[in-house]
Amino acid sequence: MKIIYLLLIYFLLIGCGGANKTNKNRDINISKPSKVKKHFAVGYMPSWSIPWFDESSYKSSKIATVDSLFSHIVISFAKPNLTFNSKDWSGTGIEFSSDLNSTKKAIKLLQNRGVKVLLAIGGESYKSWQPLANEYSQNISTSVHKKALKDLVRYLNLDGVDVDYEIQGADTANITRYYKSILAIKEAIGNKILTIAAWSTGADCTANTINTIGCENKISYWGGNAGRERLLFKKFEQNGQNLKSLFNYISIMSYDGGIDRFDPISFYKNYQSIYKGPIALGMEIPAEGWGGAELVAKNNDALDCNQTSMISGNSYITYTRKHPYSIESFINFLNSQTNSGIMLWSIYKKREGTVNCPKAVNYKNFINTIKNKGYI
């Protein structure tokens, strides 16, 4: 009788354990809102700055060994009016010194690590966009530049294309050219990744946008390209295109503008008001191409370099207290944002020209600071 009693207790315990295990599993499977911040890092790779390699050395090339920080690498730059002969780089605008096949193998190694590799079209040097814009809605088999782009992306097995449209102006003709060029590129690459390198002040409110939602009584301090992407995105929406579906992410060229009324965080917020997808905040290793701003690692470093690393205001107001032009300041802000990212122009960049702040970051400092902040 005692044995039967003990066995009964044993089986009851087993049953309870089984029931608890089932409940535990059910609890694990309960769907809860994710609080994980999805961060990404975009690095632009100037093709002209990559040392030569061949099929015997591609594994150790500057392409294949990009730092693990970066989730996306953007090869710069192809011409908008490119041609491609499948034999060499002639006609593409890309300036790699290595041959096509060696480069393709290096890119494949990078992709094997989970990095997305894109091709940037345009940039400061290549501004002949009208021929590509003219091919929008044209059959790709009879087109020249769309077909060349499709063939080049396919040959290198790239993950997508980044649009770097740098023709100055926010007039109607320029917006239309920009718009048609993007759609022509989309036709060429199909479902591959499509991104855009957006102008720093492109989402600003201007006299041309003052009557749109969110721009009431706001006019940007800046001219030129100010408001350009805001008008472009409005054109897409008016024609039924979903921006979040069209662009996988946008990167803001929030550098080369100095520190006088030039605040990258403000630019980021302006873009958030017109685009609900992932956004990367752009940074550059000093010295920058224009404006004299010098990026530092920490807020205190910026205070020590007041003349080059403290921001005086944004597009609409002058600050009563300057803000630091620092990685720490930018990352602290981005950590409060979901689907945020960073962008660097450009990877491997060495200091060029005069750098006045002794605490200005170099490439290695930049990488280490981002990693130490735990952002990626």
JODAMO-V678029 format. One record per pair of residues at least 24 apart in sequence whose C-alpha atoms are under 10 Angstrom apart, sorted by the first residue. I is the first residue (numbers start at 1). J is the second residue. Records with the same first field share a line. If there is no record, write none. Layout:
BEGIN
I = J / J
END
This chain:
BEGIN
35 = 338
36 = 338 / 339
37 = 334 / 335 / 336 / 337 / 338 / 339 / 340 / 375 / 376
38 = 278 / 335 / 337 / 338 / 339 / 340 / 341 / 375 / 376
39 = 71 / 278 / 279 / 280 / 334 / 335 / 337 / 338 / 339 / 340 / 341 / 342 / 375 / 376
40 = 69 / 70 / 71 / 72 / 278 / 279 / 280 / 339 / 340 / 341 / 342 / 343 / 375 / 376
41 = 68 / 69 / 70 / 71 / 72 / 73 / 251 / 280 / 281 / 282 / 340 / 341 / 342 / 343 / 344 / 370 / 375 / 376
42 = 69 / 70 / 71 / 72 / 73 / 74 / 115 / 116 / 117 / 251 / 280 / 281 / 282 / 341 / 342 / 343 / 344 / 345 / 346 / 347
43 = 67 / 69 / 70 / 71 / 72 / 73 / 74 / 75 / 117 / 282 / 283 / 342 / 343 / 344 / 345 / 346 / 347 / 348
44 = 70 / 72 / 73 / 74 / 75 / 76 / 77 / 117 / 118 / 119 / 120 / 343 / 344 / 345 / 346 / 347 / 348 / 349
45 = 73 / 74 / 75 / 76 / 77 / 117 / 118 / 119 / 120 / 344 / 345 / 346 / 347 / 348 / 349
46 = 74 / 75 / 76 / 77 / 94 / 95 / 96 / 120 / 345 / 346 / 347 / 348 / 349
47 = 74 / 75 / 76 / 77 / 78 / 93 / 94 / 95 / 96 / 97 / 98
48 = 76 / 77 / 94 / 95 / 96 / 97
49 = 95 / 96 / 97 / 347 / 348 / 349
50 = 95 / 96 / 97 / 98 / 348
51 = 96 / 97 / 98
52 = 96 / 97 / 98 / 99 / 102 / 103
53 = 96 / 97 / 98 / 99 / 102 / 103 / 106
54 = 97 / 98 / 99 / 100 / 101 / 102 / 103 / 105 / 106
55 = 98 / 99 / 101 / 102 / 103 / 104 / 105 / 106
56 = 102
57 = 102 / 106
58 = 98 / 101 / 102 / 103 / 104 / 105 / 106 / 107 / 109
59 = 102 / 105 / 106 / 107 / 108 / 109 / 110
60 = 106
61 = 102 / 103 / 106 / 107
62 = 106 / 347 / 348
63 = 103 / 104 / 105 / 106 / 107 / 108 / 109 / 110
64 = 103 / 105 / 106 / 107 / 108 / 109 / 110 / 111 / 112 / 113
65 = 106 / 107 / 109 / 110 / 113
66 = 110 / 115 / 347 / 348
67 = 347 / 348 / 367
68 = 110 / 113 / 114 / 115 / 367 / 371 / 376
69 = 115 / 367 / 368 / 370 / 371 / 375 / 376
70 = 114 / 115 / 116 / 342 / 343 / 344 / 347 / 367 / 376
71 = 111 / 113 / 114 / 115 / 116 / 117 / 341 / 376
72 = 110 / 111 / 114 / 115 / 116 / 117 / 118 / 159 / 343
73 = 107 / 110 / 111 / 115 / 116 / 117 / 118 / 119 / 120 / 159 / 343 / 344 / 347
74 = 116 / 117 / 118 / 119 / 120 / 121 / 158 / 159 / 160 / 161 / 162 / 345 / 346 / 347
75 = 117 / 118 / 119 / 120 / 121 / 158 / 161 / 162
76 = 118 / 119 / 120 / 121 / 122 / 123 / 162 / 164 / 346
77 = 119 / 120 / 121 / 122 / 123 / 124 / 125 / 126 / 162 / 163 / 164
78 = 119 / 120 / 121 / 122 / 123 / 125 / 126 / 149 / 152 / 161 / 163 / 164
79 = 120 / 121 / 122 / 123 / 125 / 126 / 127 / 128 / 129 / 132 / 145 / 149
80 = 120 / 121 / 122 / 123 / 126 / 127 / 128 / 129 / 130 / 131 / 132 / 133 / 145 / 146 / 149 / 163 / 164 / 165 / 181 / 185
81 = 121 / 122 / 126 / 127 / 128 / 129 / 130 / 131 / 132 / 133 / 144 / 145 / 146 / 148 / 149
82 = 121 / 126 / 128 / 129 / 131 / 132 / 144 / 145 / 146 / 147 / 148 / 149 / 152
83 = 144 / 145 / 146 / 147 / 148 / 149 / 151 / 152
84 = 144 / 145 / 147 / 148 / 149 / 150 / 151 / 152
85 = 148 / 151 / 152
86 = 148 / 151 / 152 / 155 / 156
89 = 152
91 = 148
92 = 121 / 145 / 148 / 149 / 152
93 = 121 / 122 / 125 / 126
94 = 119 / 120 / 121
100 = 155 / 156
101 = 155 / 156
103 = 156
104 = 155 / 156 / 157 / 158
105 = 156 / 157
107 = 156 / 157 / 158
108 = 156 / 157 / 158
111 = 157 / 158 / 159
115 = 159
116 = 158 / 159 / 160 / 193
117 = 156 / 157 / 158 / 159 / 160 / 161 / 162 / 193
118 = 153 / 157 / 158 / 159 / 160 / 161 / 162 / 192 / 193 / 194 / 195
119 = 149 / 152 / 153 / 156 / 158 / 159 / 160 / 161 / 162 / 163 / 164 / 194 / 195
120 = 160 / 161 / 162 / 163 / 164 / 165 / 195 / 196 / 197
121 = 149 / 161 / 162 / 163 / 164 / 165 / 185 / 196 / 197
122 = 162 / 163 / 164 / 165 / 166 / 167
123 = 163 / 164 / 165 / 166 / 167 / 197
124 = 164 / 165 / 166 / 167
125 = 166 / 167
126 = 164 / 165 / 166 / 167
127 = 164 / 165 / 166 / 167 / 168
128 = 165 / 167
129 = 165 / 166 / 167 / 177 / 178 / 180 / 181
130 = 174 / 177 / 178 / 180 / 181
131 = 177 / 181
132 = 177 / 178 / 180 / 181 / 182 / 183 / 184 / 185
133 = 176 / 177 / 178 / 179 / 180 / 181 / 182 / 183 / 184 / 185
134 = 177 / 180 / 181 / 184
135 = 180 / 181 / 183 / 184 / 185 / 187
136 = 179 / 180 / 181 / 182 / 183 / 184 / 185 / 186 / 187 / 188
137 = 180 / 183 / 184 / 187
138 = 184 / 187
139 = 187 / 188
140 = 184 / 187 / 188
143 = 188
145 = 184 / 185 / 188
146 = 181 / 184 / 185 / 186 / 187 / 188 / 189
147 = 185 / 187 / 188 / 189
148 = 188
149 = 185 / 188 / 189
150 = 185 / 186 / 187 / 188 / 189 / 190
151 = 188 / 189
153 = 188 / 189 / 192
154 = 189
158 = 189 / 192 / 193
159 = 189 / 191 / 192 / 193 / 194
160 = 186 / 189 / 190 / 191 / 192 / 193 / 194 / 195 / 248
161 = 185 / 186 / 188 / 189 / 192 / 193 / 194 / 195 / 196
162 = 193 / 194 / 195 / 196 / 197 / 247 / 248 / 249 / 250 / 251
163 = 194 / 195 / 196 / 197 / 198 / 250
164 = 195 / 196 / 197 / 198 / 199 / 251 / 253
165 = 196 / 197 / 198 / 199
166 = 197 / 198 / 199 / 225
167 = 224 / 225
168 = 224 / 225 / 226 / 228
169 = 223 / 224 / 225 / 226 / 227 / 228
170 = 202 / 208 / 223 / 224 / 225 / 226 / 227 / 228 / 229 / 230 / 231 / 232
171 = 208 / 224 / 225 / 227 / 228 / 231
172 = 228 / 231 / 232
174 = 228 / 232
175 = 228 / 229 / 231 / 232 / 233 / 235
176 = 231 / 232 / 235
177 = 232
178 = 228 / 229 / 232
179 = 229 / 232 / 233 / 235 / 236
182 = 246
183 = 236 / 246
186 = 246 / 247
191 = 246
192 = 248
193 = 246 / 247 / 248 / 249
194 = 245 / 246 / 247 / 248 / 249 / 250
195 = 246 / 247 / 248 / 249 / 250 / 251
196 = 229 / 247 / 248 / 249 / 250 / 251 / 252 / 279
197 = 249 / 250 / 251 / 252 / 253 / 280 / 282 / 343
198 = 228 / 229 / 250 / 251 / 252 / 253 / 254 / 271 / 279 / 280 / 282
199 = 225 / 226 / 227 / 228 / 229 / 251 / 252 / 253 / 254 / 255 / 267
200 = 225 / 226 / 227 / 228 / 229 / 251 / 252 / 253 / 254 / 255 / 256 / 257 / 262 / 263 / 264 / 266 / 267 / 268 / 270 / 271 / 281 / 282
201 = 225 / 226 / 227 / 228 / 229 / 230 / 252 / 253 / 254 / 257 / 262 / 263 / 264 / 266 / 267 / 268 / 270 / 271 / 314 / 315
202 = 226 / 227 / 228 / 229 / 230 / 231 / 232 / 252 / 253 / 267 / 270 / 271
203 = 227 / 228 / 229 / 230 / 231 / 232 / 233 / 252 / 266 / 267 / 268 / 269 / 270 / 271 / 272 / 273 / 274 / 275
204 = 228 / 229 / 230 / 231 / 266 / 267 / 269 / 270 / 271 / 273 / 315 / 316
205 = 230 / 231 / 270 / 315 / 316
206 = 230 / 231
209 = 234
213 = 273 / 274
214 = 270 / 273 / 274
215 = 270 / 273
218 = 315 / 316
219 = 315 / 316
220 = 261 / 314 / 315 / 316 / 317
221 = 261 / 262 / 314 / 315 / 316 / 317
222 = 261 / 262 / 314 / 315 / 316
226 = 315
227 = 270
229 = 271 / 274
230 = 270 / 271 / 273 / 274 / 275
231 = 274
233 = 274 / 275
234 = 274
242 = 275
243 = 274 / 275 / 276 / 277
244 = 275 / 276 / 277 / 278
245 = 277
246 = 277
247 = 275 / 277 / 278
248 = 277 / 278 / 279
249 = 275 / 276 / 277 / 278 / 279 / 280 / 339 / 340 / 341
250 = 275 / 277 / 278 / 279 / 280 / 281 / 341 / 343
251 = 278 / 279 / 280 / 281 / 282 / 340 / 341 / 342 / 343 / 344
252 = 279 / 280 / 281 / 282 / 283 / 342 / 343
253 = 280 / 281 / 282 / 283 / 284 / 343 / 344 / 345
254 = 280 / 281 / 282 / 283 / 284 / 343
255 = 281 / 282 / 283 / 284 / 285 / 286 / 288 / 289 / 290 / 291 / 292 / 293 / 294 / 295 / 344 / 345
256 = 283 / 284 / 286 / 287 / 288 / 289 / 290 / 291 / 292 / 293 / 294
257 = 288 / 289 / 290 / 291 / 292 / 293
258 = 288 / 289 / 290 / 291 / 292 / 293 / 294 / 308 / 309 / 310 / 311 / 312 / 325
259 = 291 / 292 / 293 / 294 / 306 / 307 / 308 / 309 / 310 / 311 / 312 / 313 / 314 / 322 / 323 / 324 / 325
260 = 291 / 292 / 293 / 308 / 310 / 311 / 312 / 313 / 314 / 315 / 318
261 = 311 / 312 / 313 / 314 / 315 / 316 / 317 / 318 / 319
262 = 291 / 293 / 311 / 312 / 313 / 314 / 315 / 316 / 318 / 325
263 = 310 / 311 / 312 / 313 / 314 / 315 / 323 / 324 / 325
264 = 311 / 314 / 325 / 330
265 = 314 / 325 / 329 / 330 / 333 / 334
266 = 313 / 314 / 315 / 316
267 = 314 / 315
268 = 334 / 340
276 = 339
277 = 338 / 339 / 340
278 = 337 / 338 / 339 / 340 / 341
279 = 334 / 337 / 338 / 339 / 340 / 341 / 342 / 343
280 = 334 / 339 / 340 / 341 / 342 / 343 / 344
281 = 330 / 331 / 334 / 340 / 341 / 342 / 343 / 344
282 = 330 / 341 / 342 / 343 / 344 / 345 / 346
283 = 325 / 326 / 327 / 330 / 342 / 343 / 344 / 345 / 346 / 366
284 = 343 / 344 / 345 / 346 / 347 / 349 / 361 / 362 / 363 / 366
285 = 344 / 345 / 346 / 347 / 348 / 349 / 350 / 351 / 352 / 360 / 361 / 362 / 363 / 364 / 365 / 366
286 = 349 / 350 / 351 / 352 / 353 / 354 / 355 / 356 / 357 / 360 / 361 / 362 / 363
287 = 349 / 350 / 351 / 352 / 353 / 354 / 355 / 356 / 357 / 360 / 361 / 362
288 = 345 / 351 / 352 / 353 / 354 / 355
289 = 352 / 353
292 = 354 / 355 / 356
293 = 325 / 355 / 356 / 357 / 360
294 = 325 / 326 / 355 / 356 / 357 / 358 / 359 / 360 / 361
295 = 324 / 325 / 326 / 327 / 357 / 359 / 360 / 361 / 362 / 366
296 = 324 / 325 / 326 / 327 / 328 / 329 / 357 / 358 / 359 / 360 / 361 / 362 / 365 / 366 / 369
297 = 324 / 325 / 326 / 327 / 328 / 329 / 330 / 359 / 360 / 361 / 362 / 365 / 366 / 368 / 369 / 370
298 = 324 / 325 / 326 / 327 / 328 / 329 / 330 / 359 / 360 / 361 / 369
299 = 323 / 324 / 325 / 326 / 327 / 328 / 329 / 330
300 = 324 / 326 / 328 / 359
301 = 325 / 326 / 328 / 357 / 358 / 359 / 360
302 = 326 / 327 / 328 / 329 / 357 / 359 / 360
304 = 357 / 358 / 359
305 = 356 / 357 / 358 / 359 / 360
306 = 357
307 = 356 / 357
308 = 355 / 356 / 357 / 360
309 = 357 / 359 / 360
326 = 360 / 361
327 = 361 / 366 / 369 / 370 / 373
328 = 369 / 370 / 373
331 = 369 / 370 / 373 / 374 / 375
332 = 373 / 375
334 = 375
335 = 373 / 374 / 375
341 = 375 / 376
342 = 370 / 375 / 376
END
